[in-house]
Amino acid sequence: MSLLDKAQEVLAGFDATKDSANSFEGLPSGKYTVIVNTFDHHVTPGGWDGLRIITEVNAGEHVSTKDYNMFNLDETTASGKKVPDSVISSHIKLIAKLANACDITLKPEDWEDIDHLVAAFNFGQAIGKIVTMDLTVRENKKNPQYPYKNYDFEPAEQPEPITVDDKDLPKDLRSNDDDLLGDAKSDDTDIDDDDLPF
C-alpha cells in the first residue's frame, strides 16, 4: 500500500480542524492468538510504576500488531488516592489467567511483589509462549487515546519445536567428534607424565 493509499484510508471521515489526532489505533475487541512478548516491571518517564505486559498477534488480519498495557498492583496511587479493591482483584485474576495460559504455576512467594512475579514468568519461560487473548475495548471519553481494556487469557496450542541434527548442517558446521578430531582419531600415541607441561 502506498503512502497516498494509506493517507486516504486514514483520513476518510477525519476532520483536521476539530478531530483529535490521538485516537486509539490499537487492537479492536476480539479473540486473538498472541505471543507473550514482554512481562516486566516498568517505570514510565512520568514515574508511573507497574507490571507491563506486551503481546503480539501472530496470525490473522492484525498479525504483528502489539498490545501494550501496564497494571498497577499498589493499593494507593502516587497521589495517595485509594485504588478500588475491584481493580486490584481484576489485575490479580488477569495475572493468574496469563500464568495458567503459559503453563506456569504461581507459588505464594511469587506474589510478594512485581519483581517476584516477573521472575516467575521469566523462569517459567512465558516469553515466546503462544496464548489466546480475548480483548474487549471500551471508549474512555476522558482520555480517548487510553481506552479501557479488559482481557481474558487461555492456553493455546504451542508449535512443535524445531530440532536440528548434525546431519542437517553443512559438513564444516557439524560438531561430530570424528569431524573435529580429523586425523588425530587414528593416532594411538602414548603420552607419558614426563611429556606433560605441568
C-alpha positions as semicolon CSV with decimal commas, in nm:
position;residue;x (nm);y (nm);z (nm)
1;M;0,000;0,000;0,000
2;S;0,142;0,337;-0,099
3;L;0,157;0,638;0,132
4;L;-0,122;0,800;-0,071
5;D;-0,346;0,492;-0,030
6;K;-0,276;0,477;0,345
7;A;-0,341;0,853;0,386
8;Q;-0,673;0,826;0,202
9;E;-0,775;0,532;0,422
10;V;-0,675;0,704;0,749
11;L;-0,816;1,046;0,660
12;A;-1,153;0,922;0,534
13;G;-1,400;1,092;0,768
14;F;-1,123;1,270;0,963
15;D;-1,166;1,647;1,013
16;A;-0,826;1,801;1,095
17;T;-0,995;2,121;1,217
18;K;-1,175;1,951;1,506
19;D;-1,086;1,580;1,539
20;S;-0,808;1,464;1,772
21;A;-0,500;1,305;1,616
22;N;-0,464;1,087;1,928
23;S;-0,742;0,844;1,850
24;F;-0,692;0,484;1,955
25;E;-0,513;0,281;1,688
26;G;-0,459;-0,042;1,880
27;L;-0,629;-0,378;1,851
28;P;-1,008;-0,372;1,837
29;S;-1,215;-0,604;2,055
30;G;-1,172;-0,965;1,954
31;K;-1,014;-1,302;2,022
32;Y;-0,651;-1,328;1,912
33;T;-0,372;-1,581;1,913
34;V;-0,076;-1,387;2,053
35;I;0,284;-1,435;2,156
36;V;0,382;-1,315;2,504
37;N;0,646;-1,060;2,408
38;T;0,725;-0,881;2,737
39;F;0,640;-0,931;3,102
40;D;0,838;-0,690;3,318
41;H;0,845;-0,429;3,595
42;H;0,838;-0,097;3,415
43;V;0,860;0,263;3,531
44;T;0,747;0,525;3,280
45;P;0,936;0,855;3,231
46;G;0,647;1,019;3,422
47;G;0,711;0,793;3,721
48;W;0,416;0,554;3,678
49;D;0,526;0,218;3,817
50;G;0,362;-0,111;3,725
51;L;0,362;-0,452;3,565
52;R;0,398;-0,424;3,186
53;I;0,259;-0,692;2,958
54;I;0,315;-0,674;2,582
55;T;0,167;-0,930;2,345
56;E;0,196;-0,959;1,967
57;V;-0,068;-1,103;1,736
58;N;0,084;-1,392;1,541
59;A;-0,194;-1,474;1,292
60;G;-0,485;-1,323;1,106
61;E;-0,574;-0,973;0,993
62;H;-0,383;-0,797;1,274
63;V;-0,067;-1,009;1,257
64;S;0,239;-0,833;1,412
65;T;0,020;-0,578;1,595
66;K;0,133;-0,537;1,954
67;D;-0,091;-0,477;2,253
68;Y;0,064;-0,276;2,538
69;N;-0,068;-0,246;2,889
70;M;0,056;-0,170;3,239
71;F;-0,111;-0,275;3,560
72;N;-0,064;-0,113;3,897
73;L;-0,090;-0,355;4,189
74;D;-0,049;-0,092;4,464
75;E;-0,337;-0,011;4,697
76;T;-0,286;0,364;4,654
77;T;-0,196;0,584;4,358
78;A;0,114;0,808;4,352
79;S;-0,110;1,094;4,467
80;G;-0,229;0,888;4,766
81;K;-0,575;0,809;4,632
82;K;-0,706;0,460;4,721
83;V;-0,727;0,218;4,430
84;P;-1,059;0,028;4,440
85;D;-1,026;-0,333;4,556
86;S;-1,216;-0,445;4,245
87;V;-0,942;-0,302;4,022
88;I;-0,661;-0,478;4,211
89;S;-0,864;-0,802;4,222
90;S;-0,917;-0,783;3,847
91;H;-0,543;-0,736;3,786
92;I;-0,454;-1,030;4,013
93;K;-0,702;-1,255;3,830
94;L;-0,565;-1,141;3,495
95;I;-0,210;-1,234;3,601
96;A;-0,332;-1,574;3,727
97;K;-0,511;-1,637;3,396
98;L;-0,200;-1,545;3,196
99;A;0,014;-1,771;3,416
100;N;-0,228;-2,059;3,354
101;A;-0,227;-1,989;2,979
102;C;0,156;-2,001;2,987
103;D;0,153;-2,327;3,188
104;I;0,306;-2,158;3,494
105;T;0,201;-2,243;3,848
106;L;0,247;-1,936;4,067
107;K;0,357;-2,009;4,423
108;P;0,262;-1,790;4,722
109;E;0,612;-1,633;4,728
110;D;0,569;-1,522;4,364
111;W;0,302;-1,278;4,482
112;E;0,544;-1,089;4,713
113;D;0,578;-0,804;4,463
114;I;0,602;-0,724;4,091
115;D;0,967;-0,832;4,069
116;H;0,884;-1,177;4,210
117;L;0,601;-1,213;3,954
118;V;0,833;-1,110;3,672
119;A;1,090;-1,368;3,785
120;A;0,824;-1,641;3,800
121;F;0,710;-1,566;3,445
122;N;1,062;-1,534;3,308
123;F;1,192;-1,851;3,476
124;G;0,869;-2,023;3,370
125;Q;0,963;-1,934;3,011
126;A;0,647;-1,734;2,943
127;I;0,823;-1,509;2,692
128;G;0,762;-1,655;2,348
129;K;0,465;-1,867;2,457
130;I;0,155;-1,855;2,239
131;V;-0,173;-1,789;2,420
132;T;-0,529;-1,696;2,326
133;M;-0,618;-1,340;2,427
134;D;-0,981;-1,228;2,441
135;L;-0,974;-0,848;2,433
136;T;-1,264;-0,612;2,499
137;V;-1,201;-0,243;2,426
138;R;-1,431;0,032;2,557
139;E;-1,415;0,403;2,489
140;N;-1,256;0,628;2,751
141;K;-1,433;0,960;2,697
142;K;-1,197;1,145;2,930
143;N;-0,879;1,017;2,757
144;P;-0,971;0,865;2,417
145;Q;-0,606;0,775;2,349
146;Y;-0,621;0,537;2,651
147;P;-0,933;0,322;2,605
148;Y;-1,047;0,082;2,876
149;K;-0,932;-0,272;2,801
150;N;-1,043;-0,598;2,959
151;Y;-0,858;-0,922;2,899
152;D;-0,902;-1,293;2,933
153;F;-0,627;-1,543;2,855
154;E;-0,648;-1,911;2,770
155;P;-0,387;-2,172;2,677
156;A;-0,321;-2,221;2,306
157;E;-0,152;-2,498;2,114
158;Q;0,224;-2,447;2,104
159;P;0,415;-2,505;1,780
160;E;0,634;-2,811;1,756
161;P;0,993;-2,722;1,849
162;I;1,238;-2,721;1,561
163;T;1,512;-2,977;1,606
164;V;1,831;-2,964;1,407
165;D;2,062;-3,263;1,398
166;D;2,427;-3,255;1,291
167;K;2,335;-3,436;0,970
168;D;2,110;-3,138;0,879
169;L;2,408;-2,898;0,890
170;P;2,674;-2,842;0,627
171;K;2,981;-3,062;0,694
172;D;3,201;-2,770;0,808
173;L;2,947;-2,677;1,082
174;R;2,891;-3,023;1,227
175;S;3,002;-3,100;1,580
176;N;3,058;-3,468;1,514
177;D;3,361;-3,589;1,713
178;D;3,503;-3,768;1,409
179;D;3,499;-3,443;1,210
180;L;3,655;-3,243;1,494
181;L;3,936;-3,493;1,560
182;G;4,035;-3,529;1,196
183;D;4,349;-3,738;1,159
184;A;4,408;-3,746;1,535
185;K;4,142;-4,013;1,578
186;S;4,374;-4,276;1,428
187;D;4,679;-4,170;1,630
188;D;4,747;-4,421;1,910
189;T;5,036;-4,225;2,062
190;D;5,104;-4,298;2,429
191;I;5,162;-3,992;2,646
192;D;5,384;-4,022;2,950
193;D;5,359;-3,795;3,258
194;D;5,703;-3,655;3,169
195;D;5,560;-3,527;2,841
196;L;5,304;-3,303;3,017
197;P;5,397;-2,936;3,072
198;F;5,255;-2,925;3,425
